Amino acid sequence: MVQVLRAVPGYGPARVTALMAICGVEENQRIGALNEQQRERLLRALIS
């Protein structure tokens, strides 16, 4: 999960860690294991 988010331009280690904490996603959690709420929070955060 961390690797995917770090591939987004402008997202370094600190920003990715903060984003994941805000969205309630564990660092070692797989993308396929995200629940609907986590997906929605991540998408909203990335879009805004």
Secondary structure, 3 states (H helix, E strand, C coil): CHHHHHCCCCCCHHHHHHHHHHHCCCCCCCHHHCCHHHHHHHHHHHHC
